[in-house]
Amino acid sequence: MNPHASEPLLHAVKVTKRFGGLIAVNEVDFTIPEGAIVSLIGPNGAGKTTLFNIIAGIYDPTLGEIDFKGQRMVARPENVRRATILWFAPGMILAAAAFLAYQVTGSQLVGALGGLIAIAGLVIMLLAGVARPLWYGRLLGRIGVFLSARPNDMVVAGIGRTFQNIRLFQNMTALENVLVGMHSKLRANWVHAIIDSRLAPMATNEERAAAARAEELLTLVGLPGKGHELAKNLPYGDQRRLEIARAMGADPALLLLDEPTAGMNPRETSEVIALIARLRRDLGLTILLIEHDMRVVMSVSDRVSVLDHGEMIAEGTPDEVRRNPRVIEAYLGAPAV
């Protein structure tokens, strides 16, 4: 991947998020070039994690939209009430067809079966409205309904993330945590789980391949041989690295790292700096990170974007941002008059 590629992987336009009377993010325009490492910095309360959560599909923006890989993924929902057409129309059509069949044939059995089919159609569409599978999303688009992608949709699309506060499955092993991150990429389902493996070997083969890949990811982040240790028993720095491995399990194109070196000592921080650079160099990943440690930011970033009170106040290379008067003022305060 070219870190200076002109084609944006992610493009945000006028993204705004209000919580009541509080504007956490205010009309932010933001672009992440494919193959780049971009750092998002700013004082505490600047809106960095809120913007992360919008990109990850956790929050719907109040205004604005985000395109990922050229497709609109996140925006304020549009024409949501039209979705009720999809919920009830198939059931109503099937019910009408069942009634007509009963009138034509005079058979109560035909009428009863038609009624059951109509109820099944209604239940299926209501469940689809909750689960939102791909075919349901396409149907919504055809009637002009737009709903922002949810976190699981963003993972499938190619966005992985870590969290400011560690969110591992503490009573699962390191290997199991990474396997959870691979869930969206696995094809085996409950049917394969209950069929004898000799008749349906796909699940067994896929499980072996996933475990092997999970071990590779653990080695990549610096945790070789620790796959069978419980997450809660790992040192703090190793838990941070395990979160990165789990996010990598979904094979993302864009990796969001929320303060990956928080709480680490200088040696651990240096190791994470090297890891971030290796992820881009060896895997071609595009990376967006929130970080307060300026040594990390200046070491790994191609571009730096600065938020203050929810507004983007500066963007540029690390050297350009370091010298920007608005950035200096945001961090150190306005000079005395």
C-alpha positions in Angstrom: 0.0 0.0 0.0 1.2 3.5 -0.7 0.9 5.7 2.4 0.5 8.7 0.2 -2.2 7.3 -2.0 -4.6 10.1 -3.1 -7.7 7.8 -3.0 -9.4 8.2 0.5 -10.3 5.0 2.3 -12.6 6.9 4.6 -14.1 10.3 4.0 -16.2 12.2 6.6 -18.2 15.3 5.7 -19.7 17.8 8.2 -20.0 15.2 10.9 -21.8 16.6 13.9 -22.9 14.9 17.1 -25.1 16.5 19.7 -26.0 15.1 23.1 -28.8 17.3 24.2 -27.4 20.8 24.3 -23.8 19.6 24.1 -22.1 19.6 20.7 -19.4 16.9 21.1 -18.4 16.9 17.4 -19.1 20.0 15.2 -19.1 19.9 11.4 -15.9 17.8 11.1 -14.5 17.1 7.6 -12.0 14.3 7.8 -10.2 12.1 5.3 -8.0 9.0 5.8 -5.9 8.1 2.7 -5.6 4.5 2.0 -2.4 3.0 3.5 -1.7 6.0 5.8 -1.2 6.3 9.5 -3.3 9.2 10.8 -3.3 10.4 14.4 -6.3 12.2 16.0 -5.2 14.3 18.9 -6.6 17.0 21.1 -7.1 18.0 24.8 -9.3 15.9 27.0 -13.0 16.4 26.1 -12.1 17.4 22.5 -14.5 14.9 21.0 -11.9 12.3 19.7 -13.6 9.2 21.1 -17.0 10.4 20.0 -15.7 10.7 16.5 -14.2 7.2 16.8 -17.6 5.9 17.9 -19.3 7.5 15.0 -16.8 5.9 12.5 -17.2 2.5 14.2 -21.0 2.7 13.9 -21.7 3.0 17.6 -23.3 6.5 17.3 -25.4 7.9 14.5 -24.3 11.4 13.7 -26.7 14.2 14.2 -25.6 15.6 10.8 -23.1 14.7 8.2 -22.0 11.4 6.6 -19.1 9.1 6.4 -18.1 7.1 3.3 -15.9 4.0 3.6 -14.4 2.4 0.5 -16.5 4.8 -1.6 -19.9 3.8 0.0 -21.9 5.8 2.4 -21.9 3.9 5.6 -22.8 6.3 8.4 -25.3 9.2 8.3 -28.4 10.4 9.9 -31.2 7.9 9.2 -33.5 8.8 6.4 -37.2 7.8 5.7 -37.1 5.3 8.6 -40.9 5.1 8.7 -41.0 3.5 5.3 -39.3 0.5 6.8 -42.7 -0.5 8.2 -43.8 -1.2 4.7 -41.3 -4.0 4.6 -42.3 -5.3 8.0 -46.0 -5.7 7.2 -46.5 -5.7 3.4 -45.3 -9.3 2.8 -47.5 -10.6 5.6 -50.5 -8.7 4.3 -49.9 -9.9 0.7 -49.6 -13.5 1.8 -52.7 -13.1 4.0 -54.7 -11.7 1.1 -53.5 -14.6 -1.1 -54.5 -17.1 1.5 -58.0 -15.6 1.7 -58.4 -15.7 -2.0 -57.2 -19.3 -2.2 -59.7 -20.2 0.5 -62.5 -18.4 -1.4 -61.6 -20.3 -4.6 -61.1 -23.7 -3.2 -63.4 -23.6 -0.2 -60.8 -25.7 1.7 -60.3 -24.9 5.3 -56.9 -26.7 5.1 -55.8 -24.4 2.3 -57.0 -21.4 4.3 -55.2 -22.5 7.5 -51.9 -23.2 5.6 -52.1 -19.9 3.9 -52.7 -18.1 7.2 -49.7 -19.9 8.8 -47.6 -18.9 5.8 -48.8 -15.3 6.2 -47.9 -15.3 9.9 -44.5 -16.8 9.1 -43.8 -14.1 6.5 -44.7 -11.4 9.0 -42.4 -12.9 11.7 -39.5 -13.3 9.3 -39.7 -9.7 8.2 -39.9 -8.4 11.8 -36.9 -10.5 12.7 -35.1 -9.2 9.6 -35.8 -5.7 10.8 -33.9 -6.5 14.0 -31.1 -8.6 12.6 -30.8 -6.5 9.3 -29.1 -9.1 7.1 -27.7 -8.0 3.8 -30.8 -8.8 1.7 -32.9 -6.7 4.1 -30.5 -3.7 3.7 -30.8 -3.9 0.0 -34.6 -3.9 0.2 -34.5 -0.8 2.4 -32.4 1.0 -0.1 -34.9 0.2 -2.9 -37.6 2.1 -1.0 -35.4 5.0 -0.1 -34.6 4.1 3.5 -31.1 4.7 4.9 -29.9 3.4 8.2 -26.4 3.8 9.4 -24.3 0.7 9.5 -24.1 -0.8 13.0 -20.8 -1.9 14.7 -21.1 -5.4 13.3 -21.7 -4.1 9.8 -18.6 -1.9 10.1 -16.5 -4.9 11.1 -17.8 -6.8 8.1 -17.0 -3.8 5.9 -13.4 -3.8 7.1 -13.1 -1.6 10.2 -11.5 -3.0 13.4 -11.0 -1.2 16.6 -9.6 -1.2 20.1 -10.9 0.7 23.1 -9.7 3.4 25.4 -10.4 1.1 28.4 -9.5 -2.5 27.8 -12.5 -4.6 26.9 -11.3 -8.2 26.7 -13.2 -11.3 27.6 -11.3 -11.7 30.8 -12.2 -15.3 31.5 -11.4 -16.5 28.0 -8.0 -17.4 26.8 -5.9 -15.1 24.6 -6.5 -17.5 21.7 -10.3 -17.5 22.3 -10.3 -13.7 22.4 -8.7 -13.5 19.0 -11.1 -16.2 17.6 -14.0 -14.0 18.7 -12.6 -11.3 16.6 -12.7 -13.6 13.6 -16.3 -14.4 14.0 -17.5 -12.3 11.0 -15.1 -14.1 8.7 -16.1 -17.7 9.5 -18.6 -19.5 7.3 -19.5 -22.5 9.5 -22.8 -22.1 11.3 -25.0 -24.0 13.8 -25.9 -26.6 11.2 -22.3 -27.6 10.7 -21.8 -27.7 14.5 -24.5 -30.4 15.0 -23.6 -32.5 12.0 -21.0 -35.2 12.3 -17.6 -33.8 11.3 -17.1 -36.7 8.9 -20.1 -35.6 7.0 -19.5 -31.9 7.2 -15.7 -31.3 7.6 -15.9 -27.6 6.8 -16.5 -26.5 10.4 -13.5 -28.6 11.7 -11.2 -27.5 8.9 -12.2 -23.9 9.4 -11.7 -24.1 13.1 -8.2 -25.4 12.7 -7.3 -22.7 10.2 -8.8 -20.0 12.4 -6.8 -21.3 15.4 -3.6 -21.3 13.3 -4.3 -17.7 12.2 -5.0 -16.6 15.7 -1.6 -17.9 16.8 0.0 -16.0 14.0 -1.7 -12.8 15.1 -0.6 -13.3 18.7 2.9 -13.8 17.5 2.6 -10.7 15.4 1.7 -8.5 18.3 4.3 -9.9 20.6 2.4 -12.7 22.5 3.9 -15.9 21.1 3.1 -19.0 23.2 0.5 -17.1 25.3 -2.6 -18.3 23.5 -3.8 -20.6 26.3 -3.4 -18.0 29.1 -6.5 -16.4 30.5 -6.8 -12.7 29.4 -7.2 -11.6 33.0 -3.8 -13.2 33.9 -1.8 -11.3 31.3 0.1 -8.2 32.3 -1.4 -4.8 31.4 0.8 -4.2 28.3 0.1 -7.7 27.0 -3.7 -7.1 27.4 -3.3 -4.0 25.2 -1.5 -6.0 22.6 -4.2 -8.8 22.8 -6.8 -6.2 22.0 -4.9 -5.3 18.8 -4.7 -9.0 17.9 -8.4 -9.4 18.4 -9.2 -6.4 16.2 -6.9 -7.8 13.6 -8.9 -11.1 13.6 -11.5 -9.6 11.3 -8.8 -8.8 8.7 -9.7 -5.1 8.7 -8.7 -2.6 6.0 -8.8 0.3 8.6 -7.7 -0.2 12.2 -8.9 2.2 14.9 -6.6 2.3 17.9 -7.9 4.3 20.9 -4.9 5.3 23.1 -3.0 2.0 22.4 -0.1 3.1 24.7 -2.1 4.4 27.6 -0.6 3.3 30.9 2.5 1.7 29.3 6.0 2.2 30.4 8.6 3.6 27.9 9.8 0.2 26.8 6.3 -1.0 26.1 5.5 2.2 24.3 8.5 1.7 22.0 7.3 -1.8 21.2 3.9 -0.6 20.3 5.4 2.1 18.1 7.3 -0.5 16.2 4.2 -2.7 16.0 2.1 0.0 14.5 4.7 0.7 11.9 5.0 -3.1 11.2 1.2 -3.4 10.7 1.3 -0.8 8.0 4.5 -2.0 6.4 3.9 -5.8 6.4 0.1 -5.9 6.1 -0.7 -2.7 4.3 -3.1 -1.6 7.0 -4.5 1.9 7.2 -4.5 3.1 10.8 -6.3 5.8 12.7 -5.2 6.3 16.3 -6.1 8.5 19.2 -3.0 9.2 21.3 -1.9 11.6 24.0 1.7 10.6 23.9 3.2 13.0 21.4 6.3 10.8 21.0 4.1 8.1 19.6 2.2 10.6 17.4 5.3 12.2 15.9 7.0 8.8 15.4 4.5 6.9 13.4 2.1 9.4 11.8 1.9 10.5 8.1 -0.8 13.0 9.0 -2.1 14.5 12.3 -5.6 15.9 12.8 -6.3 18.1 15.8 -9.7 18.4 17.5 -10.6 21.0 20.1 -14.0 21.4 21.6 -15.4 19.2 18.9 -14.0 21.2 16.0 -11.1 20.4 13.6 -8.6 23.1 14.2 -5.6 21.8 12.3 -4.4 19.1 9.9 -1.1 18.3 8.4 2.2 16.6 8.8 3.5 16.1 12.3 6.0 19.0 11.9 3.3 21.3 10.5 0.9 20.5 13.4 3.7 20.9 16.0 4.3 24.5 14.9 0.6 25.4 14.5 -0.3 28.3 16.8 -3.9 27.1 17.3 -2.6 23.7 18.4 -0.1 25.3 20.8 -2.9 27.4 22.2 -5.3 24.4 22.6 -2.7 22.5 24.6 -1.0 25.2 26.5 -3.6 28.0 26.6 -3.7 31.5 25.2 -0.7 33.7 26.0 -1.2 36.3 28.7 -2.0 39.7 27.4 
